[in-house]
Amino acid sequence: MDEPQFVEVEGKKWVIGRAYAYRTPDDPRPGIGTAWEIVPGTTPFTRGSEIQNLETSAWGRAIGALGIGIDASIATLDEIQHAKERTKVMHTTEAIPDDPWQTQTDTPAPQYKAVSKGSSMYPATPGQVKAIHAILGKQGTRDDIDKLAAVNAWLTSMNKEAVTTIADVNKHDASGLIDSLQTPP
């Protein structure tokens, strides 16, 4: 990883870094990942660990540039959240463009089915399923079987029925699970 650099943008301090992922020692086209973090961090979890967060993001993006570990997008859930936070502090006279992460243009209408007795009839959205996978992965649960076990442990702790796949979680329960996963213990 290149040496992190500190810069000022619109009166705010940022640390910027770049990481490289090589397939072989003489790889002529390594994956390159660039990231930046605001200094000081804006939450108790990021304050004091800005460099570590920068490194993790840059390395993840470099590895992702090689197509490793990418399901649909190289942006992490944290990066999407940071982008949303940045739009809150931007000072501009232009209208903020539509958020492509929240706009579904070519997505067909979901097929609704009963998920479990007495629960919502609406399945989790694709975004919710992705978020559950991303959050659990970020917390160290990498294997899909282990992720499903974690989801079912939460569901049964809430006196709800277990599911056979994460996509079978209903929309309401997925929302509760995501909130629970994002709440520090």
C-alpha positions as CSV (number, residue, x, y, z in Angstrom):
1,M,0.0,0.0,0.0
2,D,1.2,3.5,-0.8
3,E,1.9,5.8,2.1
4,P,-1.4,7.5,3.1
5,Q,-1.6,11.2,2.3
6,F,-3.5,13.8,4.2
7,V,-5.4,16.4,2.2
8,E,-8.0,19.1,2.8
9,V,-11.2,19.2,0.6
10,E,-13.8,21.9,1.2
11,G,-12.4,22.6,4.7
12,K,-12.5,19.0,5.8
13,K,-9.4,16.8,6.4
14,W,-9.2,13.5,4.6
15,V,-6.6,10.6,4.4
16,I,-6.2,9.0,1.0
17,G,-4.4,5.8,0.1
18,R,-4.0,3.3,-2.6
19,A,-3.4,-0.5,-2.4
20,Y,-2.3,-3.0,-5.1
21,A,-3.2,-6.7,-5.4
22,Y,-0.8,-8.8,-7.5
23,R,-1.8,-12.2,-9.0
24,T,1.8,-13.0,-9.4
25,P,5.1,-11.3,-8.3
26,D,5.5,-9.9,-11.9
27,D,1.9,-9.1,-12.6
28,P,1.8,-6.3,-15.2
29,R,-1.8,-5.3,-14.3
30,P,-2.4,-5.5,-10.6
31,G,-5.8,-4.7,-9.1
32,I,-5.7,-1.1,-7.8
33,G,-7.9,0.1,-5.0
34,T,-8.1,3.7,-3.8
35,A,-10.0,4.9,-0.7
36,W,-10.3,7.9,1.5
37,E,-11.6,8.5,5.0
38,I,-12.5,11.7,6.8
39,V,-10.3,12.7,9.7
40,P,-11.3,12.6,12.5
41,G,-13.8,9.8,11.8
42,T,-17.5,10.8,12.2
43,T,-18.5,8.0,14.5
44,P,-17.1,6.4,17.7
45,F,-16.2,3.4,15.6
46,T,-14.2,5.2,12.9
47,R,-12.6,7.9,15.1
48,G,-9.1,6.8,15.9
49,S,-9.0,4.1,13.3
50,E,-9.1,6.1,10.1
51,I,-5.9,4.6,8.7
52,Q,-7.1,1.0,9.4
53,N,-10.4,1.7,7.7
54,L,-8.6,3.3,4.8
55,E,-6.3,0.3,4.4
56,T,-9.1,-2.2,4.7
57,S,-11.2,-0.3,2.1
58,A,-8.2,0.1,-0.3
59,W,-7.2,-3.5,0.0
60,G,-10.7,-4.7,-0.5
61,R,-11.1,-2.6,-3.6
62,A,-7.8,-3.8,-5.0
63,I,-8.8,-7.4,-4.5
64,G,-12.2,-6.6,-5.9
65,A,-10.6,-5.0,-9.0
66,L,-9.3,-8.5,-9.8
67,G,-12.9,-9.8,-9.6
68,I,-12.3,-11.7,-6.3
69,G,-15.1,-11.8,-3.8
70,I,-17.4,-9.6,-5.9
71,D,-21.1,-10.6,-6.1
72,A,-22.6,-7.5,-7.8
73,S,-20.7,-4.4,-6.8
74,I,-17.4,-3.3,-5.6
75,A,-18.9,-0.7,-3.2
76,T,-19.2,-2.0,0.3
77,L,-22.2,-1.2,2.5
78,D,-20.0,1.2,4.5
79,E,-18.9,3.0,1.4
80,I,-22.5,3.5,0.3
81,Q,-23.3,4.8,3.8
82,H,-20.2,7.1,3.7
83,A,-21.4,8.5,0.3
84,K,-24.8,9.2,1.8
85,E,-23.1,11.0,4.7
86,R,-21.0,13.0,2.3
87,T,-24.1,14.3,0.5
88,K,-25.4,15.6,3.8
89,V,-22.3,17.8,4.3
90,M,-21.9,18.9,0.6
91,H,-22.6,22.6,0.0
92,T,-23.8,22.9,-3.6
93,T,-26.4,24.8,-5.5
94,E,-27.0,21.9,-7.8
95,A,-29.7,19.3,-7.1
96,I,-28.3,16.0,-5.8
97,P,-28.7,13.4,-8.5
98,D,-30.9,10.3,-8.0
99,D,-29.2,7.8,-5.8
100,P,-28.6,4.7,-8.1
101,W,-28.5,2.4,-5.0
102,Q,-32.1,3.3,-4.2
103,T,-33.5,3.6,-7.7
104,Q,-34.7,0.4,-9.3
105,T,-35.2,1.0,-13.0
106,D,-34.9,-2.4,-14.6
107,T,-35.8,-4.6,-11.7
108,P,-38.9,-6.7,-12.2
109,A,-41.6,-6.5,-9.5
110,P,-40.9,-9.1,-6.8
111,Q,-42.8,-12.3,-6.7
112,Y,-44.6,-12.3,-3.3
113,K,-45.1,-15.5,-1.4
114,A,-45.9,-16.6,2.1
115,V,-42.6,-16.8,4.0
116,S,-43.7,-18.2,7.4
117,K,-46.9,-18.6,9.2
118,G,-48.1,-15.3,10.8
119,S,-45.4,-13.2,9.2
120,S,-45.3,-10.6,6.5
121,M,-46.2,-11.8,3.0
122,Y,-43.4,-9.6,1.5
123,P,-40.0,-11.2,1.0
124,A,-36.8,-9.4,1.8
125,T,-35.7,-7.0,-0.9
126,P,-32.5,-7.9,-2.9
127,G,-30.8,-4.9,-1.2
128,Q,-31.7,-6.3,2.2
129,V,-30.3,-9.7,1.3
130,K,-27.1,-8.1,0.0
131,A,-26.9,-6.0,3.2
132,I,-27.2,-9.1,5.4
133,H,-24.5,-10.9,3.5
134,A,-22.2,-7.8,3.6
135,I,-22.7,-7.0,7.3
136,L,-22.1,-10.7,8.3
137,G,-19.1,-10.9,6.0
138,K,-17.6,-7.7,7.5
139,Q,-18.2,-9.2,11.0
140,G,-16.1,-12.2,10.0
141,T,-18.8,-14.7,8.9
142,R,-17.7,-15.5,5.4
143,D,-19.3,-18.9,4.6
144,D,-22.9,-18.9,3.4
145,I,-23.8,-21.8,5.7
146,D,-22.5,-19.9,8.7
147,K,-24.4,-16.7,7.5
148,L,-27.6,-18.7,7.3
149,A,-26.9,-20.2,10.8
150,A,-26.5,-16.6,12.2
151,V,-29.7,-15.5,10.5
152,N,-31.6,-18.4,11.9
153,A,-30.1,-18.0,15.3
154,W,-31.4,-14.4,15.3
155,L,-34.8,-15.5,14.0
156,T,-35.3,-18.2,16.6
157,S,-34.2,-15.8,19.3
158,M,-37.0,-13.6,18.2
159,N,-39.5,-16.6,18.3
160,K,-39.7,-16.7,14.5
161,E,-39.4,-19.7,12.2
162,A,-36.0,-20.5,10.7
163,V,-35.5,-20.2,6.9
164,T,-33.8,-22.4,4.4
165,T,-32.1,-19.5,2.6
166,I,-31.5,-15.9,3.6
167,A,-33.6,-14.8,0.7
168,D,-36.6,-16.5,2.4
169,V,-36.5,-13.9,5.3
170,N,-39.5,-11.6,5.1
171,K,-39.0,-7.9,4.6
172,H,-39.9,-6.9,8.1
173,D,-37.7,-9.5,9.7
174,A,-34.8,-8.6,7.4
175,S,-35.1,-5.0,8.5
176,G,-35.0,-6.0,12.2
177,L,-32.0,-8.3,11.6
178,I,-30.1,-5.6,9.8
179,D,-30.7,-3.2,12.6
180,S,-29.7,-5.8,15.1
181,L,-26.5,-6.6,13.2
182,Q,-25.5,-2.9,13.0
183,T,-26.2,-2.2,16.7
184,P,-23.0,-2.7,18.8
185,P,-23.3,-5.4,21.5
